[in-house]
Amino acid sequence: MSEQGADKCGENISSGIRFFLKAVGIGAFIALILWQLPNLAGALIQLINAIKA
């Protein structure tokens, strides 16, 4: 494999790893939001009731 081909292959691998890490991070962030959604909804309801009172 030529040096240019190896560089191109390395860029593709790096790009793939970067995409994978971004996808895992976004997935974990969405999972965290969905996991805490009932607590967040309860806190918002309490806050709204406290403001009304």
PyMOL Python script that loads the backbone (N, CA, C, O; Angstrom):
from pymol import cmd

cmd.read_pdbstr("""\
ATOM      1  N   MET A   1       0.852  -1.177   0.000  1.00  0.00           N
ATOM      2  CA  MET A   1       0.000   0.000   0.000  1.00  0.00           C
ATOM      3  C   MET A   1       0.895   1.237   0.000  1.00  0.00           C
ATOM      4  O   MET A   1       1.878   1.313   0.738  1.00  0.00           O
ATOM      5  N   SER A   2       0.545   2.174  -0.820  1.00  0.00           N
ATOM      6  CA  SER A   2       1.354   3.387  -0.893  1.00  0.00           C
ATOM      7  C   SER A   2       1.116   4.249   0.338  1.00  0.00           C
ATOM      8  O   SER A   2       0.162   4.047   1.089  1.00  0.00           O
ATOM      9  N   GLU A   3       2.007   5.213   0.523  1.00  0.00           N
ATOM     10  CA  GLU A   3       1.880   6.082   1.693  1.00  0.00           C
ATOM     11  C   GLU A   3       0.587   6.893   1.641  1.00  0.00           C
ATOM     12  O   GLU A   3      -0.072   7.090   2.663  1.00  0.00           O
ATOM     13  N   GLN A   4       0.226   7.364   0.438  1.00  0.00           N
ATOM     14  CA  GLN A   4      -1.015   8.127   0.312  1.00  0.00           C
ATOM     15  C   GLN A   4      -2.228   7.245   0.624  1.00  0.00           C
ATOM     16  O   GLN A   4      -3.186   7.690   1.255  1.00  0.00           O
ATOM     17  N   GLY A   5      -2.171   6.000   0.177  1.00  0.00           N
ATOM     18  CA  GLY A   5      -3.271   5.074   0.453  1.00  0.00           C
ATOM     19  C   GLY A   5      -3.394   4.785   1.934  1.00  0.00           C
ATOM     20  O   GLY A   5      -4.500   4.692   2.466  1.00  0.00           O
ATOM     21  N   ALA A   6      -2.255   4.641   2.602  1.00  0.00           N
ATOM     22  CA  ALA A   6      -2.272   4.391   4.042  1.00  0.00           C
ATOM     23  C   ALA A   6      -2.819   5.606   4.785  1.00  0.00           C
ATOM     24  O   ALA A   6      -3.580   5.464   5.742  1.00  0.00           O
ATOM     25  N   ASP A   7      -2.428   6.809   4.338  1.00  0.00           N
ATOM     26  CA  ASP A   7      -2.946   8.018   4.976  1.00  0.00           C
ATOM     27  C   ASP A   7      -4.452   8.120   4.800  1.00  0.00           C
ATOM     28  O   ASP A   7      -5.173   8.475   5.732  1.00  0.00           O
ATOM     29  N   LYS A   8      -4.925   7.803   3.591  1.00  0.00           N
ATOM     30  CA  LYS A   8      -6.366   7.858   3.311  1.00  0.00           C
ATOM     31  C   LYS A   8      -7.110   6.848   4.170  1.00  0.00           C
ATOM     32  O   LYS A   8      -8.176   7.149   4.707  1.00  0.00           O
ATOM     33  N   CYS A   9      -6.553   5.657   4.300  1.00  0.00           N
ATOM     34  CA  CYS A   9      -7.164   4.616   5.117  1.00  0.00           C
ATOM     35  C   CYS A   9      -7.189   5.044   6.588  1.00  0.00           C
ATOM     36  O   CYS A   9      -8.181   4.827   7.284  1.00  0.00           O
ATOM     37  N   GLY A  10      -6.112   5.643   7.050  1.00  0.00           N
ATOM     38  CA  GLY A  10      -6.057   6.128   8.427  1.00  0.00           C
ATOM     39  C   GLY A  10      -7.083   7.213   8.685  1.00  0.00           C
ATOM     40  O   GLY A  10      -7.686   7.260   9.757  1.00  0.00           O
ATOM     41  N   GLU A  11      -7.285   8.093   7.700  1.00  0.00           N
ATOM     42  CA  GLU A  11      -8.302   9.134   7.848  1.00  0.00           C
ATOM     43  C   GLU A  11      -9.695   8.517   7.933  1.00  0.00           C
ATOM     44  O   GLU A  11     -10.530   8.957   8.724  1.00  0.00           O
ATOM     45  N   ASN A  12      -9.940   7.490   7.108  1.00  0.00           N
ATOM     46  CA  ASN A  12     -11.241   6.825   7.136  1.00  0.00           C
ATOM     47  C   ASN A  12     -11.488   6.155   8.483  1.00  0.00           C
ATOM     48  O   ASN A  12     -12.585   6.240   9.035  1.00  0.00           O
ATOM     49  N   ILE A  13     -10.467   5.490   9.006  1.00  0.00           N
ATOM     50  CA  ILE A  13     -10.600   4.832  10.309  1.00  0.00           C
ATOM     51  C   ILE A  13     -10.832   5.878  11.396  1.00  0.00           C
ATOM     52  O   ILE A  13     -11.702   5.705  12.250  1.00  0.00           O
ATOM     53  N   SER A  14     -10.064   6.952  11.367  1.00  0.00           N
ATOM     54  CA  SER A  14     -10.217   8.020  12.353  1.00  0.00           C
ATOM     55  C   SER A  14     -11.608   8.638  12.271  1.00  0.00           C
ATOM     56  O   SER A  14     -12.237   8.907  13.294  1.00  0.00           O
ATOM     57  N   SER A  15     -12.080   8.861  11.058  1.00  0.00           N
ATOM     58  CA  SER A  15     -13.414   9.427  10.858  1.00  0.00           C
ATOM     59  C   SER A  15     -14.487   8.485  11.400  1.00  0.00           C
ATOM     60  O   SER A  15     -15.452   8.929  12.021  1.00  0.00           O
ATOM     61  N   GLY A  16     -14.317   7.194  11.165  1.00  0.00           N
ATOM     62  CA  GLY A  16     -15.276   6.209  11.660  1.00  0.00           C
ATOM     63  C   GLY A  16     -15.305   6.147  13.174  1.00  0.00           C
ATOM     64  O   GLY A  16     -16.377   6.067  13.774  1.00  0.00           O
ATOM     65  N   ILE A  17     -14.135   6.183  13.797  1.00  0.00           N
ATOM     66  CA  ILE A  17     -14.066   6.158  15.261  1.00  0.00           C
ATOM     67  C   ILE A  17     -14.690   7.424  15.839  1.00  0.00           C
ATOM     68  O   ILE A  17     -15.417   7.367  16.831  1.00  0.00           O
ATOM     69  N   ARG A  18     -14.407   8.562  15.220  1.00  0.00           N
ATOM     70  CA  ARG A  18     -14.976   9.826  15.683  1.00  0.00           C
ATOM     71  C   ARG A  18     -16.506   9.787  15.595  1.00  0.00           C
ATOM     72  O   ARG A  18     -17.194  10.212  16.522  1.00  0.00           O
ATOM     73  N   PHE A  19     -17.035   9.273  14.474  1.00  0.00           N
ATOM     74  CA  PHE A  19     -18.480   9.150  14.310  1.00  0.00           C
ATOM     75  C   PHE A  19     -19.065   8.221  15.373  1.00  0.00           C
ATOM     76  O   PHE A  19     -20.103   8.524  15.962  1.00  0.00           O
ATOM     77  N   PHE A  20     -18.394   7.084  15.618  1.00  0.00           N
ATOM     78  CA  PHE A  20     -18.875   6.129  16.615  1.00  0.00           C
ATOM     79  C   PHE A  20     -18.938   6.764  18.001  1.00  0.00           C
ATOM     80  O   PHE A  20     -19.923   6.592  18.720  1.00  0.00           O
ATOM     81  N   LEU A  21     -17.890   7.496  18.377  1.00  0.00           N
ATOM     82  CA  LEU A  21     -17.877   8.124  19.695  1.00  0.00           C
ATOM     83  C   LEU A  21     -18.951   9.199  19.812  1.00  0.00           C
ATOM     84  O   LEU A  21     -19.574   9.338  20.864  1.00  0.00           O
ATOM     85  N   LYS A  22     -19.174   9.962  18.743  1.00  0.00           N
ATOM     86  CA  LYS A  22     -20.250  10.959  18.765  1.00  0.00           C
ATOM     87  C   LYS A  22     -21.603  10.280  18.908  1.00  0.00           C
ATOM     88  O   LYS A  22     -22.447  10.731  19.682  1.00  0.00           O
ATOM     89  N   ALA A  23     -21.814   9.195  18.166  1.00  0.00           N
ATOM     90  CA  ALA A  23     -23.086   8.483  18.223  1.00  0.00           C
ATOM     91  C   ALA A  23     -23.324   7.908  19.620  1.00  0.00           C
ATOM     92  O   ALA A  23     -24.438   7.984  20.139  1.00  0.00           O
ATOM     93  N   VAL A  24     -22.295   7.340  20.225  1.00  0.00           N
ATOM     94  CA  VAL A  24     -22.428   6.793  21.579  1.00  0.00           C
ATOM     95  C   VAL A  24     -22.726   7.918  22.573  1.00  0.00           C
ATOM     96  O   VAL A  24     -23.566   7.755  23.458  1.00  0.00           O
ATOM     97  N   GLY A  25     -22.045   9.050  22.432  1.00  0.00           N
ATOM     98  CA  GLY A  25     -22.278  10.181  23.325  1.00  0.00           C
ATOM     99  C   GLY A  25     -23.684  10.728  23.203  1.00  0.00           C
ATOM    100  O   GLY A  25     -24.335  11.006  24.210  1.00  0.00           O
ATOM    101  N   ILE A  26     -24.158  10.887  21.973  1.00  0.00           N
ATOM    102  CA  ILE A  26     -25.520  11.388  21.767  1.00  0.00           C
ATOM    103  C   ILE A  26     -26.537  10.389  22.302  1.00  0.00           C
ATOM    104  O   ILE A  26     -27.525  10.778  22.925  1.00  0.00           O
ATOM    105  N   GLY A  27     -26.300   9.108  22.064  1.00  0.00           N
ATOM    106  CA  GLY A  27     -27.200   8.076  22.578  1.00  0.00           C
ATOM    107  C   GLY A  27     -27.248   8.064  24.097  1.00  0.00           C
ATOM    108  O   GLY A  27     -28.322   7.928  24.683  1.00  0.00           O
ATOM    109  N   ALA A  28     -26.106   8.201  24.733  1.00  0.00           N
ATOM    110  CA  ALA A  28     -26.056   8.232  26.199  1.00  0.00           C
ATOM    111  C   ALA A  28     -26.768   9.471  26.732  1.00  0.00           C
ATOM    112  O   ALA A  28     -27.464   9.397  27.745  1.00  0.00           O
ATOM    113  N   PHE A  29     -26.599  10.608  26.060  1.00  0.00           N
ATOM    114  CA  PHE A  29     -27.260  11.842  26.483  1.00  0.00           C
ATOM    115  C   PHE A  29     -28.779  11.704  26.387  1.00  0.00           C
ATOM    116  O   PHE A  29     -29.497  12.098  27.306  1.00  0.00           O
ATOM    117  N   ILE A  30     -29.268  11.147  25.283  1.00  0.00           N
ATOM    118  CA  ILE A  30     -30.711  10.952  25.118  1.00  0.00           C
ATOM    119  C   ILE A  30     -31.233   9.953  26.150  1.00  0.00           C
ATOM    120  O   ILE A  30     -32.308  10.154  26.716  1.00  0.00           O
ATOM    121  N   ALA A  31     -30.480   8.880  26.398  1.00  0.00           N
ATOM    122  CA  ALA A  31     -30.889   7.896  27.400  1.00  0.00           C
ATOM    123  C   ALA A  31     -30.961   8.533  28.783  1.00  0.00           C
ATOM    124  O   ALA A  31     -31.878   8.241  29.550  1.00  0.00           O
ATOM    125  N   LEU A  32     -30.012   9.394  29.107  1.00  0.00           N
ATOM    126  CA  LEU A  32     -30.020  10.077  30.399  1.00  0.00           C
ATOM    127  C   LEU A  32     -31.235  10.984  30.533  1.00  0.00           C
ATOM    128  O   LEU A  32     -31.869  11.023  31.587  1.00  0.00           O
ATOM    129  N   ILE A  33     -31.561  11.713  29.470  1.00  0.00           N
ATOM    130  CA  ILE A  33     -32.737  12.587  29.506  1.00  0.00           C
ATOM    131  C   ILE A  33     -34.005  11.759  29.697  1.00  0.00           C
ATOM    132  O   ILE A  33     -34.842  12.094  30.535  1.00  0.00           O
ATOM    133  N   LEU A  34     -34.154  10.674  28.924  1.00  0.00           N
ATOM    134  CA  LEU A  34     -35.355   9.848  29.046  1.00  0.00           C
ATOM    135  C   LEU A  34     -35.437   9.176  30.414  1.00  0.00           C
ATOM    136  O   LEU A  34     -36.530   8.991  30.950  1.00  0.00           O
ATOM    137  N   TRP A  35     -34.291   8.812  30.978  1.00  0.00           N
ATOM    138  CA  TRP A  35     -34.261   8.167  32.284  1.00  0.00           C
ATOM    139  C   TRP A  35     -34.709   9.138  33.376  1.00  0.00           C
ATOM    140  O   TRP A  35     -35.405   8.742  34.311  1.00  0.00           O
ATOM    141  N   GLN A  36     -34.316  10.402  33.262  1.00  0.00           N
ATOM    142  CA  GLN A  36     -34.634  11.392  34.281  1.00  0.00           C
ATOM    143  C   GLN A  36     -35.904  12.184  33.975  1.00  0.00           C
ATOM    144  O   GLN A  36     -36.271  13.068  34.749  1.00  0.00           O
ATOM    145  N   LEU A  37     -36.582  11.890  32.868  1.00  0.00           N
ATOM    146  CA  LEU A  37     -37.763  12.644  32.467  1.00  0.00           C
ATOM    147  C   LEU A  37     -38.863  12.659  33.529  1.00  0.00           C
ATOM    148  O   LEU A  37     -39.430  13.726  33.766  1.00  0.00           O
ATOM    149  N   PRO A  38     -39.202  11.538  34.186  1.00  0.00           N
ATOM    150  CA  PRO A  38     -40.233  11.610  35.233  1.00  0.00           C
ATOM    151  C   PRO A  38     -39.830  12.546  36.384  1.00  0.00           C
ATOM    152  O   PRO A  38     -40.669  13.283  36.901  1.00  0.00           O
ATOM    153  N   ASN A  39     -38.566  12.520  36.781  1.00  0.00           N
ATOM    154  CA  ASN A  39     -38.110  13.416  37.844  1.00  0.00           C
ATOM    155  C   ASN A  39     -38.180  14.864  37.394  1.00  0.00           C
ATOM    156  O   ASN A  39     -38.571  15.741  38.165  1.00  0.00           O
ATOM    157  N   LEU A  40     -37.803  15.118  36.148  1.00  0.00           N
ATOM    158  CA  LEU A  40     -37.845  16.469  35.601  1.00  0.00           C
ATOM    159  C   LEU A  40     -39.279  16.973  35.529  1.00  0.00           C
ATOM    160  O   LEU A  40     -39.552  18.124  35.872  1.00  0.00           O
ATOM    161  N   ALA A  41     -40.199  16.118  35.083  1.00  0.00           N
ATOM    162  CA  ALA A  41     -41.608  16.510  34.996  1.00  0.00           C
ATOM    163  C   ALA A  41     -42.152  16.819  36.390  1.00  0.00           C
ATOM    164  O   ALA A  41     -42.872  17.801  36.570  1.00  0.00           O
ATOM    165  N   GLY A  42     -41.815  15.995  37.370  1.00  0.00           N
ATOM    166  CA  GLY A  42     -42.273  16.247  38.742  1.00  0.00           C
ATOM    167  C   GLY A  42     -41.724  17.548  39.291  1.00  0.00           C
ATOM    168  O   GLY A  42     -42.440  18.291  39.962  1.00  0.00           O
ATOM    169  N   ALA A  43     -40.475  17.829  39.016  1.00  0.00           N
ATOM    170  CA  ALA A  43     -39.867  19.075  39.486  1.00  0.00           C
ATOM    171  C   ALA A  43     -40.530  20.281  38.828  1.00  0.00           C
ATOM    172  O   ALA A  43     -40.768  21.291  39.490  1.00  0.00           O
ATOM    173  N   LEU A  44     -40.830  20.187  37.537  1.00  0.00           N
ATOM    174  CA  LEU A  44     -41.503  21.298  36.855  1.00  0.00           C
ATOM    175  C   LEU A  44     -42.908  21.517  37.405  1.00  0.00           C
ATOM    176  O   LEU A  44     -43.334  22.660  37.571  1.00  0.00           O
ATOM    177  N   ILE A  45     -43.626  20.444  37.689  1.00  0.00           N
ATOM    178  CA  ILE A  45     -44.971  20.575  38.260  1.00  0.00           C
ATOM    179  C   ILE A  45     -44.898  21.237  39.627  1.00  0.00           C
ATOM    180  O   ILE A  45     -45.710  22.111  39.932  1.00  0.00           O
ATOM    181  N   GLN A  46     -43.944  20.836  40.450  1.00  0.00           N
ATOM    182  CA  GLN A  46     -43.782  21.456  41.765  1.00  0.00           C
ATOM    183  C   GLN A  46     -43.427  22.926  41.638  1.00  0.00           C
ATOM    184  O   GLN A  46     -43.932  23.753  42.397  1.00  0.00           O
ATOM    185  N   LEU A  47     -42.574  23.259  40.697  1.00  0.00           N
ATOM    186  CA  LEU A  47     -42.181  24.648  40.486  1.00  0.00           C
ATOM    187  C   LEU A  47     -43.374  25.490  40.039  1.00  0.00           C
ATOM    188  O   LEU A  47     -43.568  26.601  40.531  1.00  0.00           O
ATOM    189  N   ILE A  48     -44.162  24.972  39.119  1.00  0.00           N
ATOM    190  CA  ILE A  48     -45.342  25.709  38.642  1.00  0.00           C
ATOM    191  C   ILE A  48     -46.339  25.897  39.775  1.00  0.00           C
ATOM    192  O   ILE A  48     -46.906  26.979  39.928  1.00  0.00           O
ATOM    193  N   ASN A  49     -46.558  24.857  40.568  1.00  0.00           N
ATOM    194  CA  ASN A  49     -47.484  24.975  41.702  1.00  0.00           C
ATOM    195  C   ASN A  49     -46.966  25.962  42.737  1.00  0.00           C
ATOM    196  O   ASN A  49     -47.755  26.685  43.346  1.00  0.00           O
ATOM    197  N   ALA A  50     -45.656  26.005  42.946  1.00  0.00           N
ATOM    198  CA  ALA A  50     -45.080  26.946  43.910  1.00  0.00           C
ATOM    199  C   ALA A  50     -45.233  28.379  43.413  1.00  0.00           C
ATOM    200  O   ALA A  50     -45.456  29.288  44.212  1.00  0.00           O
ATOM    201  N   ILE A  51     -45.116  28.588  42.120  1.00  0.00           N
ATOM    202  CA  ILE A  51     -45.263  29.936  41.566  1.00  0.00           C
ATOM    203  C   ILE A  51     -46.717  30.387  41.651  1.00  0.00           C
ATOM    204  O   ILE A  51     -46.987  31.552  41.941  1.00  0.00           O
ATOM    205  N   LYS A  52     -47.656  29.477  41.401  1.00  0.00           N
ATOM    206  CA  LYS A  52     -49.085  29.815  41.457  1.00  0.00           C
ATOM    207  C   LYS A  52     -49.529  30.144  42.880  1.00  0.00           C
ATOM    208  O   LYS A  52     -50.384  31.006  43.080  1.00  0.00           O
ATOM    209  N   ALA A  53     -48.959  29.470  43.858  1.00  0.00           N
ATOM    210  CA  ALA A  53     -49.413  29.627  45.251  1.00  0.00           C
ATOM    211  C   ALA A  53     -48.955  30.913  45.884  1.00  0.00           C
ATOM    212  O   ALA A  53     -49.264  31.173  47.047  1.00  0.00           O
TER     213      ALA A  53
END
""", "prot")
cmd.dss("prot")
cmd.show_as("cartoon", "prot")
cmd.util.cbc("prot")
cmd.orient("prot")
